[in-house]
Amino acid sequence: MTLSRPAFDNSYARLPERFWSAQEPVPVAQPALIRINHGLASMLGISAEWLESPEGLEVLAGNRVPEGSEPIAQAYAGHQFGGWNPQLGDGRAVLLGEIVTPQGQRYDIQLKGAGRTVWSRGGDGRSPLGPVLREYIVSEAMAALGVPTTRSLAAVATGESVLRERPLPGAILTRVASSHIRVGTFEYFAGKQDYDAQRLLADHVIARHYPEAARSEQPYLALLEGVIARQARLIAQWQQLGFIHGVMNTDNMLVSGETIDYGPCAFLDEYSPATVFSSIDSFGRYAYGNQPAIAQWNLAWLARVLLPIVPGEEDPAVHRAQQAIEGFIEQYEAAWRELMHHKLGIAQPDASSDTLLEALLELMTRERADFTLTFSYLTALAGGDTILQADIESFWTPPPSLANWLPGWQARLQQAGQDASARHQLMRRANPLYIPRNHLVEEAIAAATDHHDFSLFHQLVERVTAPFDFDPAARHYLQPPRPEQVVKQTFCGT
């Protein structure tokens, strides 16, 4: 039987060479397979058996360039922590090419940690094992939670050490994305005043991600509005789950509307809008509560660099772009309000439910309540799930003032007149039981890095990719960290 290999169709490599540099992956010493994502492989139309074969492993490790691949490193720039860097690019990633799934969807296949490129700026182009495992765990959890995201197809150990604060085992992640085109990709050509490249890039993005914009009288402004709409919904989903990206630079914002770069990311334990985990975010620029404003700031830069290629009179184009940027917060708040009310079982928000939500978040902040467990507990109450409720109460005490808040919420649910079963299902879909809790991720990384034990990694992936399914035997994954397990900082691994 012939196993299905990736069939490449590389549209980005057909753009002019100033968009990319030809770059083959740098081979590694002793590649060893850590994990293959069978479900994702099936969706892509690639045989998981082939990926697990000696030939597949060679491709995933960067030791063999598959037929039809045109490996490249992409050029881009970006604002990093507010400061302009005119030239970044793929410093440790190689885009093998693009494939089209049996359903007609186009995806990039990229090797992250594949060695030095022309954009490495003195770096080694490699990735330690820890960041590869973190991205695999969290990106697949986000996909299971319904959040647009890059995906992880495979993780491979390289058999080589990577020098950071100490020698660490190396690894390569095979990352899948609708594309790797960033706000910073547009900024790169704008910084060079290469307006022809800007138009080519915008036309490529419209054809690939926003075909409806091509029918507009002003396609590039319609593109901007499309990106803003997707990002507004994406950031609302982050906030609804307590996800903190940690490094929201413009080179880490995909115009496709997918989450990318899981370096210093983390999830809230105790609820506080000021929470920061990333070790490189010294001043809290990318704190949990700042993420919507930062997204708007990034999108304002996209608007600035698109405006010079918009045909026609300048003033109307500027006015429309300003309206689009100002409308981001309105779109974000509408999506956030909808999603947060779903967490309370309320399908039709009103002023009274807004007051309930605000009061709940205030008491959670005041009493440092666990974000995920608070909403899981409310889900159990709303559904009369006494087994889940008892399981949670066996290791977690609800905030004392929650007892005073509950009657108002329960009365609001009764007033809504919604079927109790439908209400409970709404809450179950909005309130995951299992997230990649920071201490569990760190435990899995430590076991793999220090003891070559991947069992915790595999078990955690299995659990967080079934985030809504209660398992009484999985209490360990529900529990918040003990004081000695609390993760205070996360690190990007570059």
C-alpha positions in Angstrom: 0.0 0.0 0.0 1.3 3.5 -0.9 1.2 5.8 2.1 0.0 9.4 1.5 2.8 11.9 1.6 2.2 15.6 1.6 1.5 17.0 -1.9 2.9 20.5 -2.0 1.5 23.5 -3.8 3.6 26.5 -2.8 1.9 29.7 -3.6 4.0 31.9 -1.2 7.3 30.6 -2.8 5.9 31.9 -6.1 6.0 35.5 -4.8 9.2 37.5 -5.6 12.4 36.5 -3.8 12.4 39.6 -1.6 9.6 37.9 0.3 11.7 35.0 1.4 15.1 33.3 1.2 15.7 29.8 0.0 16.6 27.8 3.0 16.8 24.0 3.6 16.5 22.7 7.1 19.8 21.9 8.8 20.1 18.1 9.5 20.2 16.8 13.0 22.3 14.0 14.6 19.8 11.4 15.9 16.2 12.2 15.3 13.6 10.4 17.4 9.9 10.7 17.2 8.1 12.1 20.3 4.5 12.4 19.1 2.4 12.4 15.9 -0.9 14.2 15.8 -3.0 11.5 14.1 -6.2 13.6 14.0 -4.5 16.5 12.4 -2.7 14.3 9.9 -6.0 12.8 8.8 -7.5 16.3 8.4 -4.6 17.3 6.2 -4.8 14.2 4.1 -1.3 13.0 5.2 -0.8 9.4 6.3 0.1 9.2 10.0 1.8 5.9 9.2 4.0 7.6 6.7 4.9 10.3 9.3 5.9 7.6 11.6 8.0 5.8 9.0 11.8 6.3 8.7 11.2 8.5 5.7 8.6 10.6 7.5 10.9 11.0 10.5 13.7 12.2 8.3 11.4 14.9 6.8 10.0 16.0 10.3 13.6 16.3 11.6 14.8 18.3 8.6 17.2 15.6 7.4 15.3 15.1 4.1 13.5 17.6 1.9 10.3 16.0 0.7 9.4 15.9 -3.0 7.6 19.0 -4.1 8.8 21.1 -1.1 10.4 24.4 -1.8 11.8 25.2 1.6 12.1 28.9 2.5 12.5 31.3 5.4 10.0 34.2 5.3 10.9 37.8 5.7 9.1 40.1 8.1 9.6 42.9 10.5 7.7 44.0 13.7 7.1 46.2 16.7 8.5 44.3 19.7 7.3 45.6 23.0 6.5 48.8 21.2 9.9 49.3 19.6 10.4 49.0 15.8 12.6 46.3 14.4 12.9 46.7 10.6 14.2 43.2 9.9 13.3 40.0 11.8 12.3 37.0 9.6 12.2 33.3 10.3 15.3 32.9 12.4 14.7 29.3 13.4 11.9 28.2 11.2 11.7 26.7 7.7 8.5 26.7 5.7 8.5 23.4 3.8 5.6 24.5 1.7 1.8 24.4 1.5 -0.6 21.6 1.0 -4.3 21.6 0.1 -6.5 19.3 2.1 -9.1 16.9 0.6 -11.6 19.6 1.7 -9.8 22.3 -0.4 -8.2 24.2 2.5 -4.7 25.4 2.2 -2.2 25.0 5.0 1.5 25.8 5.6 3.8 23.1 6.9 6.7 24.6 8.8 9.6 23.1 10.8 10.3 25.2 13.9 13.8 24.8 15.3 15.2 23.7 12.0 18.5 25.5 12.2 20.1 28.8 11.2 18.7 30.9 8.4 19.7 34.3 6.9 17.4 35.9 9.5 18.9 34.2 12.6 20.8 37.4 13.7 23.5 35.3 15.4 21.1 32.8 17.0 21.5 29.1 16.7 18.2 28.5 14.9 17.4 25.7 17.2 14.7 25.1 19.9 15.1 23.4 23.3 12.7 20.5 24.0 10.6 22.5 26.5 9.2 25.2 24.2 8.4 22.5 21.6 6.4 20.5 24.2 4.7 23.7 25.5 3.6 24.7 22.0 2.3 21.2 21.2 0.3 21.0 24.4 -1.2 24.5 24.4 -1.9 24.8 20.6 -3.7 21.5 20.6 -5.6 22.5 23.7 -6.6 25.8 22.1 -7.8 23.9 19.0 -9.9 21.6 21.2 -11.4 24.7 22.9 -12.5 26.1 19.5 -9.9 28.9 19.3 -8.4 29.7 15.9 -4.8 28.6 16.2 -1.7 27.2 14.6 -1.6 23.4 15.1 1.1 20.9 16.0 1.5 18.0 13.7 4.6 16.4 15.2 7.3 16.8 17.8 10.8 15.3 17.2 13.8 15.1 19.4 17.0 16.0 17.6 19.6 14.0 19.6 21.5 17.3 20.0 22.0 19.8 22.8 20.9 23.4 22.7 22.8 25.9 24.8 20.6 28.3 26.8 21.2 29.0 30.5 22.5 25.4 30.4 22.7 22.6 27.8 19.2 21.4 27.0 17.9 18.6 24.7 16.9 19.9 21.3 13.6 19.3 19.4 11.7 20.4 16.3 8.0 21.1 16.1 6.1 20.7 12.8 3.7 23.6 12.9 0.6 23.9 10.7 -1.1 27.2 9.9 -3.5 28.7 7.4 -0.5 30.9 6.6 2.4 32.5 8.5 1.7 36.0 7.1 1.9 38.5 9.9 1.1 42.2 10.5 4.9 42.4 10.6 5.1 41.0 7.0 3.3 44.1 5.8 5.4 46.3 8.0 8.6 44.8 6.5 7.8 46.1 3.0 6.3 49.3 4.3 9.6 50.0 6.1 11.4 49.7 2.8 8.7 51.8 1.0 8.3 48.8 -1.4 4.7 49.5 -2.3 4.7 47.1 -5.2 5.5 44.3 -2.7 2.8 45.6 -0.4 0.2 45.3 -3.2 1.4 41.8 -4.1 1.2 40.7 -0.5 -2.2 42.2 0.0 -3.5 40.6 -3.1 -2.0 37.2 -2.0 -3.7 37.5 1.5 -7.0 38.5 -0.1 -7.0 35.5 -2.4 -5.9 33.2 0.4 -7.9 34.4 3.4 -10.4 37.1 2.4 -11.8 36.4 -1.1 -14.9 38.5 -0.3 -12.6 41.6 -0.1 -11.8 41.2 -3.8 -15.4 42.2 -4.6 -15.2 45.4 -2.7 -14.6 48.8 -4.3 -11.7 49.2 -1.9 -10.2 45.7 -1.5 -7.3 46.7 0.8 -9.6 48.5 3.2 -12.0 45.6 3.1 -9.0 43.4 3.9 -8.2 45.6 6.9 -11.8 45.3 8.1 -11.7 41.6 7.7 -8.5 41.2 9.8 -9.9 43.5 12.5 -13.1 41.4 12.7 -11.3 38.1 13.1 -8.8 39.5 15.7 -11.7 41.0 17.7 -13.3 37.6 18.0 -10.0 35.9 18.7 -8.9 38.2 21.5 -12.4 37.8 23.1 -11.9 34.0 23.0 -8.5 34.4 24.7 -10.1 36.5 27.5 -13.0 34.2 27.9 -10.6 31.3 28.6 -8.1 33.2 30.8 -5.3 32.8 28.2 -2.3 35.1 28.3 -0.3 35.2 25.1 2.7 36.9 26.7 4.4 38.3 23.6 1.9 40.2 21.4 4.4 41.8 19.1 3.2 42.7 15.6 5.3 39.9 14.2 3.2 37.5 16.3 -0.2 38.6 15.0 -1.3 36.5 12.0 -3.5 38.3 9.4 -5.4 35.0 9.1 -6.8 35.5 12.7 -5.0 32.5 14.2 -3.1 32.4 17.5 0.6 31.9 16.9 3.8 31.7 19.1 3.2 29.9 22.3 6.6 30.8 23.8 5.8 32.5 27.2 2.1 31.9 27.2 0.1 30.8 30.3 -3.4 30.5 31.6 -4.8 32.3 34.6 -5.0 30.4 37.9 -6.3 33.2 40.2 -8.3 35.8 38.4 -6.6 39.2 38.1 -6.5 41.4 35.0 -3.0 42.6 35.9 -1.5 39.0 35.7 1.8 38.7 33.8 3.8 35.5 33.4 6.3 36.2 30.6 9.8 36.8 32.0 10.6 39.3 29.2 7.5 41.4 29.9 9.1 43.5 32.6 6.5 46.3 32.7 3.3 44.3 32.1 2.7 45.6 28.6 1.1 42.3 27.6 -0.8 41.6 30.9 -4.0 39.7 30.6 -6.2 42.8 30.9 -4.1 44.7 28.3 -4.5 42.3 25.5 -7.5 43.9 23.8 -5.8 47.4 23.7 -2.6 45.9 22.5 -4.4 44.1 19.7 -6.0 47.4 18.6 -2.5 49.0 18.7 -1.1 46.3 16.5 -4.0 46.6 14.0 -3.5 50.4 13.9 0.0 49.7 12.5 -1.6 47.4 9.9 -3.9 50.2 8.9 -0.9 52.7 8.7 1.1 50.4 6.3 -1.9 49.5 4.1 -3.1 53.1 3.5 -0.3 54.1 1.1 -1.5 51.4 -1.4 -5.2 52.3 -1.2 -6.1 53.9 -4.5 -8.1 57.1 -4.8 -8.4 60.1 -2.5 -6.5 60.0 0.7 -9.0 61.5 3.1 -11.8 59.1 2.6 -9.4 56.1 2.9 -7.9 57.5 6.1 -11.4 58.1 7.6 -12.6 54.6 6.8 -9.4 53.1 8.2 -9.8 55.2 11.4 -13.4 54.0 11.8 -12.3 50.4 11.4 -9.6 50.7 14.1 -12.0 52.5 16.4 -14.6 49.8 15.8 -12.3 47.1 17.0 -13.1 47.7 20.6 -16.8 47.7 19.9 -16.5 44.4 18.0 -14.3 42.9 20.7 -16.6 44.0 23.5 -19.7 42.5 21.7 -17.9 39.2 21.3 -16.5 39.2 24.8 -20.0 40.0 26.3 -21.6 37.2 24.3 -18.9 34.6 25.3 -18.8 35.6 29.0 -22.6 35.5 29.3 -22.5 32.0 27.8 -20.2 31.1 30.7 -23.1 32.1 33.0 -25.7 30.2 30.9 -27.3 33.4 29.6 -28.0 33.4 25.9 -29.7 36.8 25.7 -27.7 39.4 27.8 -29.3 42.5 29.2 -28.4 45.2 31.7 -29.2 43.0 34.7 -26.9 40.2 33.4 -24.2 42.7 32.7 -24.4 43.8 36.4 -24.2 40.1 37.5 -21.2 39.5 35.4 -19.4 42.6 36.6 -20.1 41.7 40.2 -18.8 38.2 39.7 -15.5 39.4 38.2 -15.1 41.9 41.0 -15.5 39.3 43.7 -13.2 36.9 41.8 -10.6 39.6 41.7 -11.1 40.5 45.3 -10.9 36.9 46.6 -8.3 35.7 44.1 -10.7 33.0 42.9 -9.5 30.4 40.4 -10.8 31.4 37.0 -11.5 28.0 35.5 -12.8 26.4 38.6 -15.2 29.2 39.4 -17.0 28.7 36.1 -16.8 24.9 36.3 -18.4 25.1 39.7 -21.2 27.3 38.3 -21.7 24.9 35.5 -22.1 22.0 37.9 -24.6 24.0 39.9 -26.7 25.0 36.9 -26.8 21.4 35.6 -27.5 19.8 38.9 -24.3 17.8 38.5 -23.7 16.8 42.1 -20.9 14.4 41.2 -18.8 17.2 39.6 -19.8 19.7 42.3 -18.7 17.3 45.0 -15.5 16.5 43.2 -14.6 20.2 42.9 -15.5 20.9 46.5 -13.3 18.0 47.7 -10.2 20.1 46.9 -11.4 23.7 46.3 -13.4 26.1 48.4 -15.6 28.5 46.4 -15.1 32.2 47.2 -17.1 33.1 50.4 -18.9 36.0 48.8 -20.1 33.7 45.9 -22.9 32.6 48.2 -24.3 36.1 48.2 -24.0 36.4 44.5 -25.7 33.1 43.6 -29.3 33.9 44.3 -29.3 36.9 41.9 -27.8 34.7 39.2 -30.2 31.8 39.8 -33.1 34.2 39.7 -31.9 35.7 36.4 -31.7 32.2 34.9 -35.3 31.5 35.9 -36.4 34.8 34.4 -34.8 33.9 31.1 -37.2 31.0 30.6 -34.6 29.0 28.8 -34.8 25.2 28.9 -32.5 24.0 31.7 -30.9 21.4 29.5 -30.1 23.9 26.8 -28.7 26.3 29.4 -26.5 23.7 30.8 -25.1 22.7 27.4 -24.4 26.4 26.7 -22.3 26.6 29.9 -20.6 23.3 29.2 -19.4 24.4 25.8 -18.2 27.7 27.3 -16.5 26.4 30.4 -13.7 23.9 30.0 -12.9 21.6 32.9 -9.4 20.9 31.8 -6.9 23.6 30.6 -3.1 23.3 30.2 -2.5 24.5 33.8 0.9 26.1 34.0 2.2 23.8 36.7 1.1 20.7 34.8 2.9 22.0 31.6 6.0 22.6 33.6 5.9 19.2 35.2 5.6 17.5 31.8 8.5 19.6 30.4 10.7 18.9 33.4 10.1 15.1 33.3 10.9 15.1 29.5 13.9 17.4 29.8 15.6 16.1 32.9 14.6 12.4 32.8 13.6 11.7 29.2 10.2 10.7 30.5 7.4 11.8 28.1 4.5 10.0 29.8 3.3 13.2 31.6 3.4 15.1 28.2 1.4 12.4 26.4 -1.2 12.2 29.3 -1.6 16.0 29.4 -2.1 16.2 25.7 -4.8 13.6 25.9 -6.6 15.3 28.7 -6.5 18.9 27.4 -7.7 17.9 24.0 -10.9 16.6 25.7 -11.5 19.7 27.8 -15.2 19.5 28.4 -15.5 15.8 29.3 -15.6 15.2 33.0 -13.7 12.2 34.2 -13.8 11.5 37.9 -10.5 9.7 37.6 -8.8 12.8 36.2 -9.1 15.0 39.4 -5.4 15.8 39.2 -6.0 17.8 36.0 -8.8 19.8 37.6 -6.9 20.9 40.6 -5.2 24.3 40.9 -1.5 24.4 41.9 -0.5 24.0 45.5 1.6 26.9 46.8 4.9 25.2 46.0 3.6 24.4 42.4 2.6 28.0 41.4 4.3 29.1 38.2 5.3 32.8 38.5 7.3 33.2 35.2 7.3 31.6 31.8 10.2 31.7 29.3 10.1 31.8 25.5 13.2 29.6 24.9 14.9 31.6 22.1 
